[in-house]
Amino acid sequence: MPGAGGVVRLTRLVGLQEAITLISQGTRLKAEKAMEKGLIHEIAANEDDMRARGHAWRWPTPTPSSRWDQAGYRIPGGGRTTRPTRA
């Protein structure tokens, strides 16, 4: 199982069900698929572009950059107190 907060961040990004599936199966995703799922925010075209984007990320503007830091954010699929619906 991943550590260092990755499980929590993944759950906040894609919801509990999707996170459990990705973690338990050790799923590897190509960059385009990860971006489609909302796991990454952007893709760099080359190494120089990646370096420039890294510098911009390291010294960000003072606005919230994570979805869960923004007002009104809700975990996809419900939080830990949400009861599952029965079919």
Buried (B, 14 or more C-beta within 10 A) or exposed (E): EEEEEEBEBBBBBBBBEBBBEBBEEEEEEEEEEBBEEEBBEEEEEEEEEEEEBEEEEEEEEEEEEEBEEEEEEEBBBBEEEEEEEEE
